[in-house]
Amino acid sequence: MTAAWEYIDQTRDMVHDLEQRVQKAKDNVEAITKLMQTWNKLPLFERKKEGKTDHMLSLDDRNDRINKRYNEVKDVGTKIHALVKV
């Protein structure tokens, strides 16, 4: 009878451990999604807002925008890589 209870306890502990790891993985996927949403929905270039008929893209500060977005993506990539390792 003791062996059966030991087996039940071991199985319960393994299932609990598995549930915790699955929950941690789920939390990490949600965190990755939130991290990506910080820059995912923002356009890199926007239209000029001076006139209603003007359809030109604002490229005056394109190098600054590209560098800023690159750094954002790079930082998020580092955080995502750390979450995936976990």
Buried (B, 14 or more C-beta within 10 A) or exposed (E): EEEEEEEEEEEEEEEEEEEEEEEEEEEBEEBBEEBBEEBEEEEEEEEEEEEEEEEEEBEEEEEEBEEEBEEBBEEBEEEBEEBEEE
